[in-house]
Amino acid sequence: MSNNQPIYLTEDGLQKVKEELEFLVTVRRREVAQMIAEAKAEGDISENAGYDEAKTAQGFLEGKIRELENILKHAQLIKEDAAPANVVAIGRTVIIQEEDMDTKETYTIVGSREADPMNGRVSNESPMGKALLGKKAGQKVKVESPGGQITFKIIKVE
């Protein structure tokens, strides 16, 4: 994530990133440093698997810390009132129905960091999210899927 694109987060998502970063910096860093110290205490580090493992863990940890710091640097809090209430926008929940089907599906449009399609949270960058953004209840949208184009009708925007 080296670009300067905004990273859209809900208030809950932002809090989770902050908490994870705090844990990694204050707790996990100490644990990894202790692992390195213990491995060094065993003597020759040139053929010490424990030392190699601890240094690898340190590299991954520092990479994750940098990633989270970058997310916080570029985080843009999703504001529910940023668009008219009847328009699909990031942070809004939308109820849709596939053309010629009876079942309705409910999705909340979120930033890519918080996307979880199996739990009804689709990214604003996904084909579904892109198709829905800016639309209103009653409109039809076409979404490209691996199986071809699917048409949905927007039933309600919340």
C-alpha positions in Angstrom: 0.0 0.0 0.0 2.4 2.6 -1.1 -0.1 4.8 -2.9 -1.8 7.8 -1.4 -5.4 6.6 -2.0 -7.7 7.1 0.9 -8.5 4.0 2.9 -12.1 4.1 3.8 -12.9 2.8 7.3 -16.0 2.8 9.6 -15.5 4.1 13.1 -15.3 0.5 14.3 -12.8 -0.5 11.6 -10.6 2.5 12.5 -10.7 1.5 16.2 -9.7 -2.1 15.4 -6.7 -0.9 13.4 -5.6 1.4 16.2 -6.0 -1.4 18.8 -4.1 -3.9 16.6 -1.2 -1.4 16.1 -1.1 -0.7 19.9 -0.9 -4.4 20.6 1.9 -5.0 18.1 3.9 -2.1 19.3 3.5 -2.5 23.0 3.2 -6.3 23.5 4.2 -8.2 20.4 7.4 -6.2 19.9 8.5 -7.0 23.4 7.7 -10.7 22.9 9.8 -10.9 19.7 12.7 -9.0 21.3 12.6 -11.5 24.2 12.7 -14.4 21.6 15.7 -12.9 20.0 17.5 -12.3 23.3 16.8 -15.9 24.4 18.1 -17.3 21.1 21.3 -15.1 21.4 21.8 -16.4 24.9 22.0 -20.0 23.5 25.4 -19.1 22.0 26.5 -19.2 18.3 23.8 -17.6 16.2 25.2 -18.7 12.9 23.4 -22.1 13.0 20.7 -21.2 15.5 17.2 -22.0 14.2 15.5 -20.3 17.1 17.4 -17.1 16.3 16.5 -17.3 12.6 12.9 -17.9 13.4 12.8 -14.9 15.9 14.5 -12.6 13.3 11.9 -13.7 10.7 9.1 -13.0 13.1 10.6 -9.6 13.8 10.6 -8.8 10.1 7.0 -9.8 9.7 6.0 -7.8 12.8 7.7 -4.7 11.6 6.1 -5.0 8.2 2.7 -5.3 9.7 3.3 -2.3 12.0 4.3 -0.2 8.9 1.2 -1.4 7.1 -1.1 -0.4 9.9 0.7 3.0 10.3 0.1 3.5 6.6 -3.6 2.7 6.9 -3.9 5.2 9.8 -2.0 7.8 7.8 -4.4 7.4 4.8 -7.6 6.5 6.7 -10.7 8.4 5.8 -13.6 7.9 8.2 -16.8 7.0 6.5 -19.5 9.6 7.2 -23.0 8.4 6.8 -24.4 11.9 6.1 -21.9 12.6 3.2 -24.5 11.8 0.6 -28.3 12.2 0.4 -30.1 9.5 2.5 -31.6 7.8 -0.6 -28.3 7.4 -2.5 -26.0 4.4 -2.2 -22.7 5.5 -0.7 -19.9 4.1 1.4 -21.3 3.3 4.8 -24.8 2.7 3.6 -26.8 -0.5 3.6 -28.6 -1.5 0.4 -31.2 -4.1 -0.2 -31.1 -5.6 -3.7 -33.0 -8.3 -5.6 -31.6 -10.1 -8.6 -33.8 -9.8 -11.7 -36.2 -12.8 -12.0 -35.4 -14.0 -8.4 -37.6 -13.8 -5.2 -34.8 -13.5 -2.6 -33.5 -10.2 -1.5 -29.9 -9.6 -0.4 -28.6 -7.0 2.0 -25.1 -5.4 1.7 -23.3 -2.6 3.4 -20.8 -0.7 1.3 -17.5 -0.4 3.1 -13.8 0.3 2.3 -11.8 -2.6 1.0 -10.0 -3.1 4.4 -13.4 -4.0 6.0 -14.9 -6.0 3.1 -16.4 -9.4 4.1 -18.9 -10.4 1.4 -19.9 -13.6 3.2 -21.2 -11.3 6.0 -22.9 -8.7 3.7 -20.0 -6.2 3.6 -18.9 -5.4 0.1 -16.0 -3.1 -0.9 -16.6 0.1 -2.7 -13.9 -1.1 -5.1 -15.6 -4.5 -5.9 -17.7 -4.9 -9.1 -20.9 -4.9 -6.9 -19.8 -1.9 -4.9 -18.9 0.1 -7.9 -22.2 -0.7 -9.6 -24.3 0.3 -6.6 -22.5 3.6 -5.7 -24.5 6.7 -6.5 -27.7 4.8 -7.4 -31.1 5.1 -5.7 -33.9 2.8 -4.7 -35.9 1.6 -7.8 -32.9 1.7 -10.1 -31.4 -1.3 -11.8 -27.7 -2.0 -11.9 -25.7 -4.5 -14.0 -22.8 -6.2 -12.2 -20.1 -8.2 -14.0 -19.5 -11.6 -12.4 -17.4 -14.6 -13.4 -20.6 -16.2 -14.8 -21.6 -13.1 -16.8 -23.6 -10.0 -16.3 -26.2 -10.0 -13.5 -29.0 -7.4 -13.2 -30.2 -6.3 -9.8 -32.9 -3.9 -8.7 -32.2 -1.7 -5.7 -35.1 -2.2 -3.3 -34.1 0.1 -0.4 -31.1 2.3 0.7 -30.6 2.6 4.4 
